[in-house]
Amino acid sequence: MSQRMVGIVMDRLVADEAFRIRSMVGPMETLSDLHASGYELTRDDVDLFRNTNRLLRGIREMLDVSGRRRCNGVSRNGTGI
């Protein structure tokens, strides 16, 4: 996959919530769909997107934890302030 195509897919991961969710729920199916749409994926491309999905999952988990802390009135320092 060319650098331009990687950029297009990465932009889509950032901007398109449905695509992002689909790629986190079914990363291999998403990669297969990309390939069927004409994206030529190398082994390195597949590894890149797997790692990106792990990163996005980690960010989502951090945001979920942070949101729960705010909702519960607990700040980072645990004082509720």
Phi and psi restraints in degrees (range 20) as a CNS / XPLOR table:
assign (resid 1 and name C) (resid 2 and name N)
       (resid 2 and name CA) (resid 2 and name C) 1.0 -74.7 20.0 2
assign (resid 2 and name N) (resid 2 and name CA)
       (resid 2 and name C) (resid 3 and name N) 1.0 160.5 20.0 2
assign (resid 2 and name C) (resid 3 and name N)
       (resid 3 and name CA) (resid 3 and name C) 1.0 -57.9 20.0 2
assign (resid 3 and name N) (resid 3 and name CA)
       (resid 3 and name C) (resid 4 and name N) 1.0 -36.8 20.0 2
assign (resid 3 and name C) (resid 4 and name N)
       (resid 4 and name CA) (resid 4 and name C) 1.0 -62.0 20.0 2
assign (resid 4 and name N) (resid 4 and name CA)
       (resid 4 and name C) (resid 5 and name N) 1.0 -45.0 20.0 2
assign (resid 4 and name C) (resid 5 and name N)
       (resid 5 and name CA) (resid 5 and name C) 1.0 -66.7 20.0 2
assign (resid 5 and name N) (resid 5 and name CA)
       (resid 5 and name C) (resid 6 and name N) 1.0 -39.0 20.0 2
assign (resid 5 and name C) (resid 6 and name N)
       (resid 6 and name CA) (resid 6 and name C) 1.0 -59.4 20.0 2
assign (resid 6 and name N) (resid 6 and name CA)
       (resid 6 and name C) (resid 7 and name N) 1.0 -43.7 20.0 2
assign (resid 6 and name C) (resid 7 and name N)
       (resid 7 and name CA) (resid 7 and name C) 1.0 -60.7 20.0 2
assign (resid 7 and name N) (resid 7 and name CA)
       (resid 7 and name C) (resid 8 and name N) 1.0 -41.3 20.0 2
assign (resid 7 and name C) (resid 8 and name N)
       (resid 8 and name CA) (resid 8 and name C) 1.0 -62.4 20.0 2
assign (resid 8 and name N) (resid 8 and name CA)
       (resid 8 and name C) (resid 9 and name N) 1.0 -45.6 20.0 2
assign (resid 8 and name C) (resid 9 and name N)
       (resid 9 and name CA) (resid 9 and name C) 1.0 -66.8 20.0 2
assign (resid 9 and name N) (resid 9 and name CA)
       (resid 9 and name C) (resid 10 and name N) 1.0 -41.5 20.0 2
assign (resid 9 and name C) (resid 10 and name N)
       (resid 10 and name CA) (resid 10 and name C) 1.0 -63.7 20.0 2
assign (resid 10 and name N) (resid 10 and name CA)
       (resid 10 and name C) (resid 11 and name N) 1.0 -42.0 20.0 2
assign (resid 10 and name C) (resid 11 and name N)
       (resid 11 and name CA) (resid 11 and name C) 1.0 -58.6 20.0 2
assign (resid 11 and name N) (resid 11 and name CA)
       (resid 11 and name C) (resid 12 and name N) 1.0 -41.1 20.0 2
assign (resid 11 and name C) (resid 12 and name N)
       (resid 12 and name CA) (resid 12 and name C) 1.0 -64.6 20.0 2
assign (resid 12 and name N) (resid 12 and name CA)
       (resid 12 and name C) (resid 13 and name N) 1.0 -40.3 20.0 2
assign (resid 12 and name C) (resid 13 and name N)
       (resid 13 and name CA) (resid 13 and name C) 1.0 -60.1 20.0 2
assign (resid 13 and name N) (resid 13 and name CA)
       (resid 13 and name C) (resid 14 and name N) 1.0 -37.2 20.0 2
assign (resid 13 and name C) (resid 14 and name N)
       (resid 14 and name CA) (resid 14 and name C) 1.0 -76.9 20.0 2
assign (resid 14 and name N) (resid 14 and name CA)
       (resid 14 and name C) (resid 15 and name N) 1.0 -42.4 20.0 2
assign (resid 14 and name C) (resid 15 and name N)
       (resid 15 and name CA) (resid 15 and name C) 1.0 -93.6 20.0 2
assign (resid 15 and name N) (resid 15 and name CA)
       (resid 15 and name C) (resid 16 and name N) 1.0 -25.2 20.0 2
assign (resid 15 and name C) (resid 16 and name N)
       (resid 16 and name CA) (resid 16 and name C) 1.0 -107.1 20.0 2
assign (resid 16 and name N) (resid 16 and name CA)
       (resid 16 and name C) (resid 17 and name N) 1.0 101.1 20.0 2
assign (resid 16 and name C) (resid 17 and name N)
       (resid 17 and name CA) (resid 17 and name C) 1.0 -61.0 20.0 2
assign (resid 17 and name N) (resid 17 and name CA)
       (resid 17 and name C) (resid 18 and name N) 1.0 -41.5 20.0 2
assign (resid 17 and name C) (resid 18 and name N)
       (resid 18 and name CA) (resid 18 and name C) 1.0 -63.3 20.0 2
assign (resid 18 and name N) (resid 18 and name CA)
       (resid 18 and name C) (resid 19 and name N) 1.0 -41.9 20.0 2
assign (resid 18 and name C) (resid 19 and name N)
       (resid 19 and name CA) (resid 19 and name C) 1.0 -64.5 20.0 2
assign (resid 19 and name N) (resid 19 and name CA)
       (resid 19 and name C) (resid 20 and name N) 1.0 -42.2 20.0 2
assign (resid 19 and name C) (resid 20 and name N)
       (resid 20 and name CA) (resid 20 and name C) 1.0 -61.8 20.0 2
assign (resid 20 and name N) (resid 20 and name CA)
       (resid 20 and name C) (resid 21 and name N) 1.0 -46.2 20.0 2
assign (resid 20 and name C) (resid 21 and name N)
       (resid 21 and name CA) (resid 21 and name C) 1.0 -64.2 20.0 2
assign (resid 21 and name N) (resid 21 and name CA)
       (resid 21 and name C) (resid 22 and name N) 1.0 -44.8 20.0 2
assign (resid 21 and name C) (resid 22 and name N)
       (resid 22 and name CA) (resid 22 and name C) 1.0 -61.1 20.0 2
assign (resid 22 and name N) (resid 22 and name CA)
       (resid 22 and name C) (resid 23 and name N) 1.0 -38.1 20.0 2
assign (resid 22 and name C) (resid 23 and name N)
       (resid 23 and name CA) (resid 23 and name C) 1.0 -71.9 20.0 2
assign (resid 23 and name N) (resid 23 and name CA)
       (resid 23 and name C) (resid 24 and name N) 1.0 -27.8 20.0 2
assign (resid 23 and name C) (resid 24 and name N)
       (resid 24 and name CA) (resid 24 and name C) 1.0 -79.0 20.0 2
assign (resid 24 and name N) (resid 24 and name CA)
       (resid 24 and name C) (resid 25 and name N) 1.0 -36.7 20.0 2
assign (resid 24 and name C) (resid 25 and name N)
       (resid 25 and name CA) (resid 25 and name C) 1.0 -76.2 20.0 2
assign (resid 25 and name N) (resid 25 and name CA)
       (resid 25 and name C) (resid 26 and name N) 1.0 -42.2 20.0 2
assign (resid 25 and name C) (resid 26 and name N)
       (resid 26 and name CA) (resid 26 and name C) 1.0 -136.5 20.0 2
assign (resid 26 and name N) (resid 26 and name CA)
       (resid 26 and name C) (resid 27 and name N) 1.0 71.9 20.0 2
assign (resid 26 and name C) (resid 27 and name N)
       (resid 27 and name CA) (resid 27 and name C) 1.0 -60.4 20.0 2
assign (resid 27 and name N) (resid 27 and name CA)
       (resid 27 and name C) (resid 28 and name N) 1.0 -39.1 20.0 2
assign (resid 27 and name C) (resid 28 and name N)
       (resid 28 and name CA) (resid 28 and name C) 1.0 -70.3 20.0 2
assign (resid 28 and name N) (resid 28 and name CA)
       (resid 28 and name C) (resid 29 and name N) 1.0 -36.8 20.0 2
assign (resid 28 and name C) (resid 29 and name N)
       (resid 29 and name CA) (resid 29 and name C) 1.0 -65.6 20.0 2
assign (resid 29 and name N) (resid 29 and name CA)
       (resid 29 and name C) (resid 30 and name N) 1.0 -39.4 20.0 2
assign (resid 29 and name C) (resid 30 and name N)
       (resid 30 and name CA) (resid 30 and name C) 1.0 -64.2 20.0 2
assign (resid 30 and name N) (resid 30 and name CA)
       (resid 30 and name C) (resid 31 and name N) 1.0 -44.0 20.0 2
assign (resid 30 and name C) (resid 31 and name N)
       (resid 31 and name CA) (resid 31 and name C) 1.0 -62.7 20.0 2
assign (resid 31 and name N) (resid 31 and name CA)
       (resid 31 and name C) (resid 32 and name N) 1.0 -38.9 20.0 2
assign (resid 31 and name C) (resid 32 and name N)
       (resid 32 and name CA) (resid 32 and name C) 1.0 -63.6 20.0 2
assign (resid 32 and name N) (resid 32 and name CA)
       (resid 32 and name C) (resid 33 and name N) 1.0 -42.2 20.0 2
assign (resid 32 and name C) (resid 33 and name N)
       (resid 33 and name CA) (resid 33 and name C) 1.0 -62.7 20.0 2
assign (resid 33 and name N) (resid 33 and name CA)
       (resid 33 and name C) (resid 34 and name N) 1.0 -41.2 20.0 2
assign (resid 33 and name C) (resid 34 and name N)
       (resid 34 and name CA) (resid 34 and name C) 1.0 -61.5 20.0 2
assign (resid 34 and name N) (resid 34 and name CA)
       (resid 34 and name C) (resid 35 and name N) 1.0 -44.3 20.0 2
assign (resid 34 and name C) (resid 35 and name N)
       (resid 35 and name CA) (resid 35 and name C) 1.0 -62.2 20.0 2
assign (resid 35 and name N) (resid 35 and name CA)
       (resid 35 and name C) (resid 36 and name N) 1.0 -42.9 20.0 2
assign (resid 35 and name C) (resid 36 and name N)
       (resid 36 and name CA) (resid 36 and name C) 1.0 -65.3 20.0 2
assign (resid 36 and name N) (resid 36 and name CA)
       (resid 36 and name C) (resid 37 and name N) 1.0 -24.6 20.0 2
assign (resid 36 and name C) (resid 37 and name N)
       (resid 37 and name CA) (resid 37 and name C) 1.0 -85.3 20.0 2
assign (resid 37 and name N) (resid 37 and name CA)
       (resid 37 and name C) (resid 38 and name N) 1.0 1.6 20.0 2
assign (resid 37 and name C) (resid 38 and name N)
       (resid 38 and name CA) (resid 38 and name C) 1.0 107.5 20.0 2
assign (resid 38 and name N) (resid 38 and name CA)
       (resid 38 and name C) (resid 39 and name N) 1.0 -1.1 20.0 2
assign (resid 38 and name C) (resid 39 and name N)
       (resid 39 and name CA) (resid 39 and name C) 1.0 -77.5 20.0 2
assign (resid 39 and name N) (resid 39 and name CA)
       (resid 39 and name C) (resid 40 and name N) 1.0 126.2 20.0 2
assign (resid 39 and name C) (resid 40 and name N)
       (resid 40 and name CA) (resid 40 and name C) 1.0 -88.9 20.0 2
assign (resid 40 and name N) (resid 40 and name CA)
       (resid 40 and name C) (resid 41 and name N) 1.0 114.0 20.0 2
assign (resid 40 and name C) (resid 41 and name N)
       (resid 41 and name CA) (resid 41 and name C) 1.0 -105.4 20.0 2
assign (resid 41 and name N) (resid 41 and name CA)
       (resid 41 and name C) (resid 42 and name N) 1.0 124.9 20.0 2
assign (resid 41 and name C) (resid 42 and name N)
       (resid 42 and name CA) (resid 42 and name C) 1.0 -90.2 20.0 2
assign (resid 42 and name N) (resid 42 and name CA)
       (resid 42 and name C) (resid 43 and name N) 1.0 171.5 20.0 2
assign (resid 42 and name C) (resid 43 and name N)
       (resid 43 and name CA) (resid 43 and name C) 1.0 -60.2 20.0 2
assign (resid 43 and name N) (resid 43 and name CA)
       (resid 43 and name C) (resid 44 and name N) 1.0 -38.8 20.0 2
assign (resid 43 and name C) (resid 44 and name N)
       (resid 44 and name CA) (resid 44 and name C) 1.0 -64.2 20.0 2
assign (resid 44 and name N) (resid 44 and name CA)
       (resid 44 and name C) (resid 45 and name N) 1.0 -37.6 20.0 2
assign (resid 44 and name C) (resid 45 and name N)
       (resid 45 and name CA) (resid 45 and name C) 1.0 -62.5 20.0 2
assign (resid 45 and name N) (resid 45 and name CA)
       (resid 45 and name C) (resid 46 and name N) 1.0 -44.6 20.0 2
assign (resid 45 and name C) (resid 46 and name N)
       (resid 46 and name CA) (resid 46 and name C) 1.0 -61.2 20.0 2
assign (resid 46 and name N) (resid 46 and name CA)
       (resid 46 and name C) (resid 47 and name N) 1.0 -45.4 20.0 2
assign (resid 46 and name C) (resid 47 and name N)
       (resid 47 and name CA) (resid 47 and name C) 1.0 -61.0 20.0 2
assign (resid 47 and name N) (resid 47 and name CA)
       (resid 47 and name C) (resid 48 and name N) 1.0 -41.3 20.0 2
assign (resid 47 and name C) (resid 48 and name N)
       (resid 48 and name CA) (resid 48 and name C) 1.0 -59.2 20.0 2
assign (resid 48 and name N) (resid 48 and name CA)
       (resid 48 and name C) (resid 49 and name N) 1.0 -46.9 20.0 2
assign (resid 48 and name C) (resid 49 and name N)
       (resid 49 and name CA) (resid 49 and name C) 1.0 -70.9 20.0 2
assign (resid 49 and name N) (resid 49 and name CA)
       (resid 49 and name C) (resid 50 and name N) 1.0 -32.5 20.0 2
assign (resid 49 and name C) (resid 50 and name N)
       (resid 50 and name CA) (resid 50 and name C) 1.0 -62.7 20.0 2
assign (resid 50 and name N) (resid 50 and name CA)
       (resid 50 and name C) (resid 51 and name N) 1.0 -44.8 20.0 2
assign (resid 50 and name C) (resid 51 and name N)
       (resid 51 and name CA) (resid 51 and name C) 1.0 -66.6 20.0 2
assign (resid 51 and name N) (resid 51 and name CA)
       (resid 51 and name C) (resid 52 and name N) 1.0 -36.4 20.0 2
assign (resid 51 and name C) (resid 52 and name N)
       (resid 52 and name CA) (resid 52 and name C) 1.0 -63.7 20.0 2
assign (resid 52 and name N) (resid 52 and name CA)
       (resid 52 and name C) (resid 53 and name N) 1.0 -41.1 20.0 2
assign (resid 52 and name C) (resid 53 and name N)
       (resid 53 and name CA) (resid 53 and name C) 1.0 -63.6 20.0 2
assign (resid 53 and name N) (resid 53 and name CA)
       (resid 53 and name C) (resid 54 and name N) 1.0 -39.6 20.0 2
assign (resid 53 and name C) (resid 54 and name N)
       (resid 54 and name CA) (resid 54 and name C) 1.0 -63.1 20.0 2
assign (resid 54 and name N) (resid 54 and name CA)
       (resid 54 and name C) (resid 55 and name N) 1.0 -42.1 20.0 2
assign (resid 54 and name C) (resid 55 and name N)
       (resid 55 and name CA) (resid 55 and name C) 1.0 -62.6 20.0 2
assign (resid 55 and name N) (resid 55 and name CA)
       (resid 55 and name C) (resid 56 and name N) 1.0 -46.8 20.0 2
assign (resid 55 and name C) (resid 56 and name N)
       (resid 56 and name CA) (resid 56 and name C) 1.0 -62.0 20.0 2
assign (resid 56 and name N) (resid 56 and name CA)
       (resid 56 and name C) (resid 57 and name N) 1.0 -39.5 20.0 2
assign (resid 56 and name C) (resid 57 and name N)
       (resid 57 and name CA) (resid 57 and name C) 1.0 -63.2 20.0 2
assign (resid 57 and name N) (resid 57 and name CA)
       (resid 57 and name C) (resid 58 and name N) 1.0 -41.9 20.0 2
assign (resid 57 and name C) (resid 58 and name N)
       (resid 58 and name CA) (resid 58 and name C) 1.0 -64.1 20.0 2
assign (resid 58 and name N) (resid 58 and name CA)
       (resid 58 and name C) (resid 59 and name N) 1.0 -41.4 20.0 2
assign (resid 58 and name C) (resid 59 and name N)
       (resid 59 and name CA) (resid 59 and name C) 1.0 -63.7 20.0 2
assign (resid 59 and name N) (resid 59 and name CA)
       (resid 59 and name C) (resid 60 and name N) 1.0 -44.0 20.0 2
assign (resid 59 and name C) (resid 60 and name N)
       (resid 60 and name CA) (resid 60 and name C) 1.0 -59.8 20.0 2
assign (resid 60 and name N) (resid 60 and name CA)
       (resid 60 and name C) (resid 61 and name N) 1.0 -43.0 20.0 2
assign (resid 60 and name C) (resid 61 and name N)
       (resid 61 and name CA) (resid 61 and name C) 1.0 -64.3 20.0 2
assign (resid 61 and name N) (resid 61 and name CA)
       (resid 61 and name C) (resid 62 and name N) 1.0 -40.2 20.0 2
assign (resid 61 and name C) (resid 62 and name N)
       (resid 62 and name CA) (resid 62 and name C) 1.0 -63.6 20.0 2
assign (resid 62 and name N) (resid 62 and name CA)
       (resid 62 and name C) (resid 63 and name N) 1.0 -42.2 20.0 2
assign (resid 62 and name C) (resid 63 and name N)
       (resid 63 and name CA) (resid 63 and name C) 1.0 -65.8 20.0 2
assign (resid 63 and name N) (resid 63 and name CA)
       (resid 63 and name C) (resid 64 and name N) 1.0 -39.5 20.0 2
assign (resid 63 and name C) (resid 64 and name N)
       (resid 64 and name CA) (resid 64 and name C) 1.0 -61.4 20.0 2
assign (resid 64 and name N) (resid 64 and name CA)
       (resid 64 and name C) (resid 65 and name N) 1.0 -45.6 20.0 2
assign (resid 64 and name C) (resid 65 and name N)
       (resid 65 and name CA) (resid 65 and name C) 1.0 -64.5 20.0 2
assign (resid 65 and name N) (resid 65 and name CA)
       (resid 65 and name C) (resid 66 and name N) 1.0 -44.3 20.0 2
assign (resid 65 and name C) (resid 66 and name N)
       (resid 66 and name CA) (resid 66 and name C) 1.0 -62.3 20.0 2
assign (resid 66 and name N) (resid 66 and name CA)
       (resid 66 and name C) (resid 67 and name N) 1.0 -42.3 20.0 2
assign (resid 66 and name C) (resid 67 and name N)
       (resid 67 and name CA) (resid 67 and name C) 1.0 -64.1 20.0 2
assign (resid 67 and name N) (resid 67 and name CA)
       (resid 67 and name C) (resid 68 and name N) 1.0 -38.6 20.0 2
assign (resid 67 and name C) (resid 68 and name N)
       (resid 68 and name CA) (resid 68 and name C) 1.0 -66.4 20.0 2
assign (resid 68 and name N) (resid 68 and name CA)
       (resid 68 and name C) (resid 69 and name N) 1.0 -38.6 20.0 2
assign (resid 68 and name C) (resid 69 and name N)
       (resid 69 and name CA) (resid 69 and name C) 1.0 -63.0 20.0 2
assign (resid 69 and name N) (resid 69 and name CA)
       (resid 69 and name C) (resid 70 and name N) 1.0 -43.5 20.0 2
assign (resid 69 and name C) (resid 70 and name N)
       (resid 70 and name CA) (resid 70 and name C) 1.0 -64.7 20.0 2
assign (resid 70 and name N) (resid 70 and name CA)
       (resid 70 and name C) (resid 71 and name N) 1.0 -41.9 20.0 2
assign (resid 70 and name C) (resid 71 and name N)
       (resid 71 and name CA) (resid 71 and name C) 1.0 -65.6 20.0 2
assign (resid 71 and name N) (resid 71 and name CA)
       (resid 71 and name C) (resid 72 and name N) 1.0 -31.8 20.0 2
assign (resid 71 and name C) (resid 72 and name N)
       (resid 72 and name CA) (resid 72 and name C) 1.0 -86.7 20.0 2
assign (resid 72 and name N) (resid 72 and name CA)
       (resid 72 and name C) (resid 73 and name N) 1.0 1.0 20.0 2
assign (resid 72 and name C) (resid 73 and name N)
       (resid 73 and name CA) (resid 73 and name C) 1.0 75.3 20.0 2
assign (resid 73 and name N) (resid 73 and name CA)
       (resid 73 and name C) (resid 74 and name N) 1.0 21.5 20.0 2
assign (resid 73 and name C) (resid 74 and name N)
       (resid 74 and name CA) (resid 74 and name C) 1.0 -112.0 20.0 2
assign (resid 74 and name N) (resid 74 and name CA)
       (resid 74 and name C) (resid 75 and name N) 1.0 126.7 20.0 2
assign (resid 74 and name C) (resid 75 and name N)
       (resid 75 and name CA) (resid 75 and name C) 1.0 -91.8 20.0 2
assign (resid 75 and name N) (resid 75 and name CA)
       (resid 75 and name C) (resid 76 and name N) 1.0 -179.3 20.0 2
assign (resid 75 and name C) (resid 76 and name N)
       (resid 76 and name CA) (resid 76 and name C) 1.0 -57.1 20.0 2
assign (resid 76 and name N) (resid 76 and name CA)
       (resid 76 and name C) (resid 77 and name N) 1.0 -37.1 20.0 2
assign (resid 76 and name C) (resid 77 and name N)
       (resid 77 and name CA) (resid 77 and name C) 1.0 -85.7 20.0 2
assign (resid 77 and name N) (resid 77 and name CA)
       (resid 77 and name C) (resid 78 and name N) 1.0 1.5 20.0 2
assign (resid 77 and name C) (resid 78 and name N)
       (resid 78 and name CA) (resid 78 and name C) 1.0 79.3 20.0 2
assign (resid 78 and name N) (resid 78 and name CA)
       (resid 78 and name C) (resid 79 and name N) 1.0 8.4 20.0 2
assign (resid 78 and name C) (resid 79 and name N)
       (resid 79 and name CA) (resid 79 and name C) 1.0 -92.4 20.0 2
assign (resid 79 and name N) (resid 79 and name CA)
       (resid 79 and name C) (resid 80 and name N) 1.0 -14.2 20.0 2
assign (resid 79 and name C) (resid 80 and name N)
       (resid 80 and name CA) (resid 80 and name C) 1.0 82.6 20.0 2
assign (resid 80 and name N) (resid 80 and name CA)
       (resid 80 and name C) (resid 81 and name N) 1.0 7.0 20.0 2
